[in-house]
Amino acid sequence: MSTTTTAQAASAAAQPTMGFFERYLTLWVALCIVAGIALGQWMPGFFQGVAALEVAQVNIPVGVLIWVMIVPMLLKIDFAALGQVRAHARGIGVTLFINWAVKPFSMALLGWIFIRHVFTPWLPQDQLDSYVAGLILLAAAPCTAMVFVWSQLCKGDPYFTLSQVALNDAIMVVAFAPIVALLLGLSSITVPWDTLLTSVGLYIMVPVIVAQAWRKALLKRGQAHFDKVISRLGPASIGALLLTLVLLFAFQGEAILAQPLVIALLAVPILIQVVFNASLAYGLSRKLGVQHCVAGPSALIGASNFFELAVATAISLFGFQSGAALATVVGVLIEVPLMLAVVAVVNRSRSWYEQPVVPKTR
């Protein structure tokens, strides 16, 4: 890896901090729920008009907002960091196993257990499949941007974090649609292949290409200019997410007012999934002798979700008023407090983690 690329990687990974918007994201999401429901009841005609602004089943206002969300996050990804994968082979292996072989499938199982069985009496029967689909979408793509913040908070290795996120993004381009389609099929949910592939193109492939071209152009003007642009785009990205949520809840208002318990019930499988996957990644890393500065971000990357992509895909596949869209938004609602809890556990357990693993004797 060149000195220039190394400096860029270090800057990209060390730069993020828990900003004002990110720190209180849960509060902003809660306020968007209230604002969206209130506005939906007050101006139903306006929001019906917004919903009608579609081309090929893609809502134009939401498409624009989602690009404003996703592209700034993808700007931070340096695919040159893939050259470092070998240096962190065990940590990379653990996270890949969790992200692509465990997390989507465990979420599908949890959705089947809780949505189709345990919580069925308290959920709208016509939305059960849609809720499961939303949970699957939430788990099928690993987190991209916020992972840099979580890694910094647990003193994670910035090069591992950067190379892992770059690798996950590269895999996501080709693996997201097949995994989602497989799990929707296993859950007996009809797969709208044309819409799914359109969503992958619009919200993964094209943004990756645009972001990387823009990144290259920005870096030509120097690292300081690149960092300045990234810092300015952060609030716009969060703002676009929050405005999307206002629109979504304006359409979900009737269902939520009728059954407010739904949000709490949908949070249960998400909570269990985060705890399970973070614990599994952390435990496997210790078993394999991975350094704590790699095990921490591995646990966080393994547990967190690319909720912006999940929200976008759920709206495209199932619509604003679907249970799938609501399920992905619940993931946004609880993401920050859950990840901060994982960070706290990782930091406080460092002395335990670094103790030698004593083999059991018979």
N, C-alpha and C positions, 0 to 999 in steps of 0.2 A: 504493500500500500504506500502511495507517495506521501511525502511530508505535507503537501497541500491538502490532499484528501483527508489525511489524519487530522489536520487542524480543523478542517470543515466539520468532520464527524464529531470531534470533541466539542466544537462550538454548538452544533445542533443538539447534542445530547445534554450539554451542561446548561444551555441557555434557558430552558423552561423553568418557570417558577409557578407556584400556585397563586395565580392572579386573583383580582377581586371577583371577576365573573365566575372563574372556575371554583374558587373557594366556597362560594355560596350558591353553586349550581342547583342543589336540591331545593333551596328556598325559591330561586327564580322559576324552577319547574313548577313548584307548588302554586306560585302566583299566576303562572301561565294557565294552570288548570282552572283557577278561579276566574281569571279574565276571559279565557276562551269560552267557558260555560256561560258566563254572564253575557258576553257579546253575542254568542249564538242564540240566546233566548231573546235578546233585544233587537238584533238585526238579522233574522233568519234569511231574508231575501238576499242580502248582500253576500252572505257566505254560500248560499246556493249558487249565486252567480260566479263566485270564485271557483267553486267545484266544477262548474260547467266549462271552464277554460281549459279544455283538453285537446291534445293532438296525439292520435294513436295511443290512447289510454294513458298518456302522460300529462299530468296537470302542470301547466306552464308555470304559474307562480311558485308552486312547490319545487319544480325542477330547478328554477333559478335559485331559490333559497338553499336547496341542497348542494348545489355547486358552490355557493358562497360558504357553506359549512365545510365541505370536504376538501376542496382544492388547497386552502391554506394549510390544512393538516398534512396533505401529501407533499407539500412544498418542503417539509422538514425532512423527508426521507431521502437519504443518499444511497442509491443502489450500488455505489462503489463499495459500500461497507460489506457487501456480500463476500468480498475477498477475505474478510476476517472470520468467516464461519468456522474454518478449521481450528482456529485458536480457542474457540469456545465449544468444541464439538459436543461434550457431554451436556452442558447447559442448553445448547441449541436443541439437542436430541430430546431432552426432557420436555421442553416447551412445545416443540413440534408434536410430540406424542399427545400432550394434553390438548393443544389447540385443534388438532385435526383428527385424532383417533378417539378422543375421550369426550371433549366438551359438547360437540353437537349431538352426539348419540346419548350422552347422559341427560342432556336437556330434553331430548325427545322422550326418553323414558320417564323423566320427572313430569313432563307435560301429560303423558298418558296416565300416570299414577294419580296426579292431583286434579287435573282438569277433567279427565274422562271418568274418574272414579270418586276420589275423596271429596272434592268440592262440587261435584255435579249438581246436587240439590240446590245450591245457592247461586248458580250461574245461569245466564240465559241459554237455553238449550240450543237455539239456532246459531250460537256463536262458539260452541265448544271447539269445533274444528279450526275455526279462525284463531282462537286463543292459542291452541297448540302450534299452529303455523307461525304465529308471531314469536313464540318462545324459541322455535327452531331457528328462525331468521336472526334472532338476537344472538344466539350462541354460535352461529355458523361462520362468523367473521371475527378474528381477534382484533383487539383495540389497536389503534394506530398512534394518535397524537398524545392523548392523556398519559400514555404509558411513560413518556419521557418525564412527566411530572412525578408520577409514582416512583419511578426508578431513582430520581434525584432525592426524594424524601427518604428513601431507605438506603441511601449511599451506594446505589448500584453501580456496576461497571458501565460507563457510558458507551464503550465500544461494543460490549455484548448487547446492550439495549438497542443500539442503532442497527447492528447487523441482524438481530432477531426480528425487529420490526420490518426491515427491508426484505428479509426472506419471507416473512408472513405475507407481506403485500404482494410479492411476486407469486406466491402460491395461490393467494386469494383470487388473482385474475383468472386462473384456470380451474380452481377447485370449488369456488363458492357455489356456482350454479349446479354442478353435479351433486354436491353434498345436500344442498337444499332440496333438490328434486328427489333424491333418494329418500330422504327422511320424510318429506311430505307424502311420497308414495307409500312408505311403510306405515305412515299414520293414516292411510286411506283418504288422503286429501288430493283432489285433482290438481295436477301440476300444469299451470298455464305457461307452457314452454316459451311461447313467443314473447309474452310479457316479462318472464324471468330473464331471458337472454337480453331483451332490450334494457332491462334494469341493470344487468351486469355491464353492458356496454356504456350506458349513460352514467352510471354512478361508480364504476370501478375503472374500466379500461380507458375511456376518454379522459376522465379527470387525472389519471396517472400520467398519461401522455402530455396533457396540458401542463400539469404541475412540474413535470421534469423539464419540459422545454422552458417554462418560466423560470425555474430554479437556475438552469444553466445561464439564462440571460441575466438574471440578477447577480449571480456570482461573478460574471464578467466585470461588473462594476465594483467588485470588492466585497469581502466578508462583512464589513461594517454596514454597507448598504443593504445587503441581504438580511442581516439581523434586524435592521430598522424596519424593513418592509414586513418581516415576519411578526414583529411585535405589534405593528399597526393592524395587521389582519386578524389577530387573535380575537379582539372584541367583536369584529364583524362576523366571524365564524360562529361565536356563541350567540350573538344577536339573531343570526339567521335561524339557528336551531330553536331559539325561544319563540320567534315569530311563527315558525312552522308548527310548534306545539300549540300556540294560540289558535291557529287555523284548525288543527286536528281536534282540539277540545271543543271548539265551536260546533263541530259536527257530532262529537261524542256526548255532548251535554245531556241530551235526553236520556241516554242509556245510563250515564253515571248518576244522574239525579234519581233515576228509578232504582238503581242498585249500586249504591256507593261502596258496598262491601267488595265489589269486583276487584278494585285496585289492590286492596290488601291481600286478597286471595291469590292474585296473579304474582304478587311479590314473593310468595312463599317458595315456589320452585326456583325462582331466580336467586334468592338468598341461599338456598341449599346448594345450588350449583356453584356459586362463587366460593362458598366455604369448602366444598368438596374438592374442586379443582385446584384452588390455592394450596390446600393441605397436601394434596397428592403431589403437586409439582415440588413443593418445599421438602416433603419427605423423601421423594425420589432423588432430589438433588443431594440431600444429606447422605443417603445410602450410597450414591455414586461418588462421593467425595468432592462435589462441586464447591467452589469457594462461596462464602456467604454473599459477597458482592455480586455474584451471578445468580445465586439461588433466590435472592430477594426479588429482583425484577422478573425472574422466570416464573415465580409464583404469581406475581401481579399480572404479567402478560397472559399467563394461563387462565386467569380468572376473569379478566375484564373483556368487554365486548366493544365492537365498532358500532355503537348504537346509532350513529348518524346514518350509516349504510342500512342498518336494520329498519329504521323508521322510513327511509326513502323507499326501500324495496317493498315493505309492507303496504305502504300507501299505493304504490304502483300495481302490486299484484291483487290487492283486496279492497282498496279504496279507503277514503277518509273515515268512513263510519264503521269500519270493520273491527272485529275483536283483535285481529292481528296487529293493526296499527296501535290500538290501545295497549296491548301486551308489550310492544317494543318501547312505548313511552314510559311504562312502569319501570323498565330497565334503566331509562335515563334518570328517572326520579330517585332511584336508590343507588345508582352507580357510585357517586362521590362518597357518601358515608360508608358504603361497604369497602371501597378501595382504601379509604383512610384507616379503617379498622384493620385491614390486612397489613398495611404499612406499619401500624403500631405493633401488631403481633410479630412481624418480621424483625423490627428493631429491638423489641424487648427480649426476643428469644435468641439473640445472637450468641450469647455465652453457651446456651444449650446446644445450638446448632454446631458450634465449633468444637464441642467435646468429641473425643474419638468415639466412633461407633464400635462398641464392644460386641464381638460375635457371641451368640448364645452357645452355651455348652450343654451337652446332653447329660 
